[in-house]
Amino acid sequence: MRTIISRQGWEARPPKKPFTQLKKWRVQGIVVHHSGVKEAPKGIAALKAFERFHMDSRGWNAIAYNWLVDPEGVVYAGRGAGIVSGATKGWNSRTESICYTGWGFVEIPQAARDSIRWLIGDIQSRYEDKLWVKGHRDLGNSTCPGNWLYDWVTSGMPMPLGDPNKIDWDGIKAHVDRLREKVSHSPLSTTKRSRGEAVRAAQERLSDLGFSPGPVDGIYGKKSAKAVKDFQKSFEAFLKPDGVVGLQTWDALFGGWATAAFI
C-alpha cells in the first residue's frame, strides 16, 4: 500500500495567495528535482524545511513542488495536482514537478524509485499520457536532480525484474494495450511532434533492444526516429523503414518478434 500524505496531513502553511490552477491544455511535461542537500532532513521535517526556505527566504507563495517523495517512498502533496508550481523557472505553468527529498547524486532507495515511477504514471493519467518527463537540468542551468537520479529518469526509470512469479504481467499487458490503442489513432512521428507515455514506452523498448533513441523522455525527436528506422530495417520484410511507429511497428516492438530476434 502506497502512503500519500496530503497538505493537511503534513500541516502545510496556507499559501500567501490562492493557488493558480494549471490550464490543462498548456501542460507539456513532468520535471524531476532533488533536494540538493547531502544530509537532508527526513520525512515531514524535509517538507517543513523546504517550506520555510521557499516561503521565508525566497518569498515564494508556498512550497515550490507539486509533489515530493522521500527515501522511504512516502508521497507528499506539495502544492498538489493541477496547480502552478514554483519549481522550474520558465516552465511552472506548463509542467507538474516532483522532488525527491534526498540526494540524487547517489543511488536512491528502491522504495523511492517505485513511488516516483508510480507518481509519474498517476500524473500522466490526468493528462491522457501526453507528457514528456525530464530532469530539472534539461530546462535550466542546474545539476538537479543529481547524476544518479537523472540517469535513471532519462534511461526510462528501469526497475529490477525480481521474482517473475510476482510481476504483474496482466497489469503490464493492460498498460501496453492501452498505449497501443492510442498509437492506433495517432502513430508516433517527428511530423506530429509526438510526445507522452507511448513515446516513452517505445524509447525504453528500443533502448532495451540495443538501439539508441536518446533520452527516454517521451519526446519523439530525430534520435528516436532514427532508432525506429534502424529497428524497422531489422524487419524490412515486414516493416517499412519510415521512422514512424504505427501499429505494425508497435506490435513488432512489444509483440515478441523483437525479443526472439535480439535476445
C-alpha angles and dihedrals in degrees: 000000000000117000114225119181120199126217088260090051094060092035097243117195114249114261117261088242131009116289117256117233118233115244100239095213090058097052112108109164158355121254123205120211137172134213096260088218123108098206098031123173115262135235119348090349088068092054092048090051092050091046094052092047095046098042103032105029099030097031093227126156096252141324103327104230130078091214139010131198122197127208090264090059095251112151119217129191108233105175087340137219122343096005127129105251132206098220107093116044112227093011106060095106092046104045146043115229133217123194124198103213093214134067113292097197092081132049110289123221119272091241090059092047091051091052095045091051092046092047093051089052091050092050091047090054090060092053100044092258091288101124130107120221122222142162118248091250090064090065104037148012097286143112089221131156089028126251100274096046092042092051091048093050095046093047090060100269094275117206128208112261096227120174108352089213090062097048115109095235092167090054092049091049091049090051093049091046091051091052090045089058090055091049089051089062097037119021115212115255145141090243091062091040087231118201139163142065097326089055091048091050091050092047092050092049092048090050091049089054094052101262122124115234094162119238115001091236106130095253116120102218135155094285091053092048091050092049090050091049091050090050091048091052087060087063097033092145089063107022133056108230096229100128092243123121106221126156096284093052092043091052090047090053097045105019100077103264093102094047091054093046102045107026 
